Amino acid sequence: MIKDEIAALWDSAKTEITAAASPEALETLRVRYLGKKGELTAILKQMGGLSADERPVVGALANELREKLETALEARREVLAREALISRLAAETLDVTLPGKTVPIGKRHPLTTVLEETEAIFIGMGFTIAEGPEIEYSVHNFDRLNVPAGHPARDRQDTFYFDDDDRILLRPQTSPVQVRYMETHRPPIRVISPGRVYRKDEVDATHSPLFHQIEGLVVDKGITMGDLKGALNTMVEGLYGAGAKTRFRPHHFPFTEPSCEVDVQCFECGGAGCRVCKGEGWIELLGAGMVHPNVLAGCGIDPAVYSGFAFGVGIERMAMRRFHISDMRLLYENDLRFLAQF
């Protein structure tokens, strides 16, 4: 009897649905009982052999069975979903009493700090920033700076050349940026030119074949050595604090006349003499001077009308003085134990 088959099908399905342990197993049972080729469909195909009186009764029983199967399947699906959520929450339990993981925070490199502070000081005095190529022609790097062929500063050991004719090189200073600026701008000129420079130096505590430099240039009518001293003293006090003392010593540079070396009073001993300043009380900081008339004329500026001053200082040297660093190599080794101090 079809009625008996429908009853037996429900008893069997109810037991299996209740025992289903996963959504996949439950889906398999749904297809088995309610699919197009499922067991309920097979029972319904037998209705063609029933009498007209039996068909409505069996049809009603079949529809009731379908509803009960769908309800049972949905109820079991909800139970399995709830059990899965409970299991997942247990597996992913977070102990909020545990200390959090420390996220390292980046800091400015000491070279970046000194460079940006120096730029800010000169921008505050009305300077602008000029940049130029690191691969340079010797005419801009030497000839326009009053360093003709044969001059000792053009020795091959001073820098790195790209050709046998010594025409193209890695710039050993940012001075060619000043030359290029003077060739394309008319006075008044007030610029600084920071950047990487290259020299064929052996690596040690105070030398590197690659380092950073910032140079300054002012060209206008009536510029004097007093203007140079005022600008450099402002820079030194901005970097090392109010009251920092400087000393200007005569020197020679082919591109400035007169020229000078600028020292800053030793921060360790205050001028008394110690191991840091090698007993002198002063530490050499930079070179400077009044722009040589030949340099102005070579850039198309009349030295009879205009004068100017220029200076150049190594960023590494200023950083070492500022932060009491004894070995330049520490600035390049990326040792976090060192960098975290700044």
C-alpha positions in Angstrom: 0.0 0.0 0.0 1.2 3.5 -0.9 0.0 4.9 2.4 2.3 2.4 4.3 5.2 3.3 2.1 4.7 7.0 2.9 4.6 6.3 6.6 7.7 4.1 6.4 9.5 6.7 4.4 8.8 9.4 7.0 10.1 7.1 9.9 13.3 6.3 8.0 13.9 9.9 6.9 13.2 11.4 10.4 15.8 9.1 11.9 18.5 9.8 9.3 17.9 13.6 9.3 18.2 13.7 13.1 21.5 11.8 12.9 23.0 13.9 10.1 26.4 15.2 11.4 27.2 17.8 8.7 25.6 20.2 6.2 27.0 18.0 3.4 25.3 14.9 4.9 22.1 16.8 5.2 22.2 17.9 1.6 22.7 14.3 0.5 19.5 13.3 2.4 17.5 16.1 0.9 18.4 15.0 -2.6 17.7 11.4 -1.7 14.2 12.1 -0.4 13.1 15.2 -2.2 15.1 15.2 -5.4 13.7 14.7 -8.9 14.8 11.0 -8.7 14.2 10.8 -4.9 12.1 8.3 -3.0 9.1 10.6 -2.6 9.0 11.2 -6.3 9.1 7.4 -6.9 6.1 7.0 -4.6 4.1 9.7 -6.4 4.7 8.0 -9.7 2.6 5.1 -8.4 -0.5 7.3 -8.1 -1.4 6.5 -11.7 -2.6 3.1 -10.7 -4.9 4.3 -7.9 -8.6 4.8 -8.1 -10.2 8.2 -8.4 -11.2 8.0 -4.7 -7.7 7.1 -3.5 -5.7 9.7 -5.4 -6.8 12.8 -3.3 -6.1 11.0 -0.1 -2.6 9.8 -1.2 -1.8 13.2 -2.7 -2.6 14.9 0.6 -0.4 12.4 2.5 2.4 13.0 0.0 2.2 16.8 0.3 2.1 16.5 4.1 5.2 14.2 4.0 7.1 16.8 1.8 6.3 19.6 4.2 7.5 17.5 7.2 10.7 16.5 5.4 11.4 20.2 4.5 10.7 21.3 8.0 12.9 18.6 9.5 15.7 19.4 7.1 15.6 23.1 7.9 15.5 22.4 11.7 18.5 20.2 11.5 20.3 22.7 9.3 19.8 25.4 11.9 21.1 23.0 14.7 24.2 22.2 12.7 24.9 25.9 12.0 24.5 26.8 15.6 26.9 23.9 16.7 29.4 25.1 14.1 29.3 28.7 15.4 29.8 27.5 19.0 32.7 25.3 17.9 34.3 28.2 16.0 33.9 30.6 18.9 35.5 28.1 21.2 38.4 27.6 18.8 38.9 31.4 18.2 38.5 32.5 21.8 40.6 35.6 22.5 42.1 36.2 25.9 41.6 39.9 26.4 43.8 39.8 29.5 46.9 39.0 27.4 49.2 42.0 26.6 48.8 43.3 23.0 51.5 42.9 20.4 53.8 45.9 20.2 53.8 47.5 16.7 57.2 49.1 16.0 56.8 52.8 15.0 59.2 54.2 12.5 61.4 57.2 13.3 63.2 59.7 11.2 66.8 58.9 10.4 69.3 61.3 12.0 70.5 62.4 8.5 66.9 63.2 7.5 66.3 65.1 10.8 69.4 67.3 10.3 68.7 67.9 6.6 65.1 69.0 7.2 66.1 71.2 10.1 68.8 72.8 8.1 66.5 73.4 5.1 63.9 74.9 7.4 66.5 77.3 8.9 67.5 78.6 5.4 64.0 78.7 4.1 63.2 80.9 7.0 65.9 83.2 5.8 64.4 83.4 2.3 66.4 80.7 0.6 64.8 78.3 -2.0 65.9 74.7 -2.6 67.6 73.8 -5.9 68.4 70.4 -7.2 70.6 69.0 -10.0 71.9 65.7 -11.5 74.2 63.4 -9.6 75.9 62.4 -12.8 77.5 65.6 -14.0 79.8 67.1 -16.7 83.2 68.1 -15.7 82.6 71.6 -17.2 79.9 72.2 -14.6 81.8 70.4 -11.8 85.2 72.0 -12.4 85.7 74.5 -15.2 82.8 76.8 -14.2 84.1 76.6 -10.6 87.5 78.1 -11.5 89.1 74.7 -11.5 90.8 74.3 -14.9 92.3 71.2 -16.4 95.4 70.2 -14.6 94.3 71.6 -11.3 95.0 69.1 -8.4 91.2 69.0 -7.6 90.7 67.2 -10.9 92.8 64.2 -9.9 91.1 61.0 -11.0 91.3 59.8 -7.4 88.9 62.5 -6.2 85.8 61.0 -7.7 84.4 58.4 -10.1 84.5 59.0 -13.9 82.4 57.3 -16.6 84.7 57.9 -19.6 88.4 58.0 -20.5 88.2 61.7 -21.3 87.2 62.7 -17.7 84.1 64.5 -19.0 81.3 62.7 -17.2 81.5 61.9 -13.5 79.6 61.4 -10.2 79.6 64.8 -8.7 81.9 65.1 -5.6 80.0 68.1 -4.3 76.6 69.9 -5.1 78.4 73.0 -6.3 77.5 72.3 -10.0 73.9 72.8 -8.9 74.8 76.4 -8.1 76.5 76.8 -11.5 73.5 75.5 -13.3 71.2 77.8 -11.3 73.3 80.8 -12.0 73.3 80.0 -15.7 69.5 80.0 -15.8 68.6 82.6 -13.2 69.6 86.2 -12.8 70.4 87.9 -9.4 69.2 88.2 -6.8 69.9 84.5 -6.1 69.5 82.8 -2.7 69.5 79.0 -2.9 70.6 75.9 -1.1 71.4 72.7 -2.9 71.2 69.5 -0.8 71.9 66.0 -2.3 74.2 62.9 -2.5 77.8 63.3 -3.5 80.6 60.8 -4.3 84.3 60.7 -3.7 86.8 58.0 -4.0 87.4 57.8 -0.2 88.2 54.7 1.8 85.5 53.8 4.3 86.4 54.6 7.9 85.0 56.4 10.9 84.9 59.8 9.2 84.9 59.0 5.4 82.6 57.3 2.9 82.6 57.2 -0.9 79.0 58.3 -0.7 77.7 61.0 1.6 75.3 63.9 1.7 76.0 67.6 1.4 74.2 70.9 1.4 75.6 74.0 -0.2 74.3 77.5 -0.2 74.7 80.4 -2.6 73.8 84.1 -2.4 74.4 86.5 -5.3 73.2 90.1 -5.2 74.5 93.6 -5.1 76.6 94.5 -2.0 76.9 91.0 -0.5 79.8 90.9 2.0 81.6 88.5 4.3 79.4 89.9 7.1 76.4 88.5 5.3 78.1 85.1 5.1 78.9 85.1 8.8 75.4 86.1 9.7 73.8 83.3 7.7 76.2 80.6 9.0 75.8 81.8 12.6 72.1 81.6 12.3 72.4 78.0 10.9 74.7 76.9 13.7 72.5 78.4 16.5 69.5 76.8 14.9 71.1 73.4 14.9 73.2 73.5 18.1 71.3 75.9 20.3 71.4 79.6 21.1 74.8 80.7 22.1 76.7 78.2 19.9 80.0 79.7 19.0 81.7 79.7 15.6 85.3 80.5 14.5 86.2 81.6 10.9 89.8 80.7 9.8 91.4 81.7 6.5 91.6 79.0 3.9 91.8 78.5 0.1 89.2 77.2 -2.3 89.6 77.8 -6.0 85.9 78.9 -6.4 85.8 81.4 -3.5 88.0 84.4 -2.7 88.5 85.1 0.1 87.8 81.7 1.6 87.5 80.3 5.1 87.0 77.2 7.2 84.3 77.5 9.8 84.6 75.7 13.2 82.0 75.2 15.9 83.0 75.2 19.5 83.3 71.7 20.9 80.0 70.6 22.4 81.7 68.2 24.7 84.2 70.5 26.5 82.9 74.0 25.7 86.2 75.0 24.2 88.5 73.7 27.0 89.9 70.8 24.9 89.0 67.1 25.1 89.3 63.9 23.1 86.3 64.8 20.9 88.0 68.0 19.6 91.5 66.5 20.0 92.4 69.1 22.5 91.7 72.1 20.3 88.4 73.2 21.7 87.0 73.6 18.2 85.5 71.2 15.6 85.8 71.8 11.9 82.3 72.1 10.4 82.4 73.5 6.8 84.1 75.5 4.1 82.8 78.9 2.8 83.8 82.1 1.1 83.0 84.9 -1.2 82.1 83.6 -4.8 85.2 84.0 -7.0 84.7 86.7 -9.7 85.7 84.1 -12.3 82.9 81.9 -11.3 80.4 84.7 -11.6 81.7 85.8 -15.0 81.7 82.1 -16.2 78.0 82.0 -15.5 77.2 85.2 -17.2 77.0 87.4 -14.1 79.0 90.7 -14.0 81.3 90.5 -11.0 81.7 94.3 -11.1 78.0 94.7 -10.3 77.3 91.6 -8.2 79.0 89.7 -5.4 78.0 86.7 -3.4 78.9 84.0 -0.9 78.8 80.3 -1.0 79.3 77.5 1.6 79.2 73.7 1.7 78.8 71.3 4.6 78.4 67.6 4.9 75.1 66.4 6.4 76.8 63.5 8.0 79.3 65.8 9.7 76.5 68.0 11.1 74.6 64.9 12.3 77.6 63.5 14.0 78.2 66.8 15.8 74.6 67.2 16.6 74.0 63.7 18.1 77.6 63.0 19.4 78.1 60.2 16.9 81.7 59.0 16.7 81.6 56.8 13.7 80.0 57.7 10.3 79.5 54.1 9.4 76.7 53.9 12.1 74.6 56.1 9.9 74.6 53.6 7.0 74.4 50.2 8.7 70.6 50.3 9.4 71.2 48.9 12.9 67.8 49.4 14.7 69.6 49.4 18.0 71.4 52.5 16.9 68.6 54.2 15.0 66.0 53.7 17.7 67.9 56.2 19.9 66.9 59.1 17.7 
